[in-house]
């Protein structure tokens, strides 16, 4: 008899799928906004419309950032709350993996954003030779983090739907 046949197995599986869905919400929102801006730029370069016609608004560019923050925080809070409920089930490793994903993305995002903002805040940072490196790190770290997060969330979601635990996650990391 599988764990899902018992009473709380379906609930644990459902919550695990919700957690991974929240982790995927951020990358999907960023991808869609980048796709929208890319289509607009392609139409602009092909001469399909003028630059003054329907430019992407600031909301288009900043809404995904807000969606990422909300999804990350909601996923982290729910993972912390449901971690006790998922303890002893095959889905306990999923809660730990969601929390690891949350904290790694949070730390990486803070470092990348601080480096990018350092270009605006610190005067004469280019003279010190730090500006180009900070921009390079910020522009390549965030997309790499999103790719890593997407791969990790898709893998976790696939294993959660199958009812399998994540084997390579330490149980007491978060």
Beta strands, then each sheet from edge to edge (+ up, - down):
end
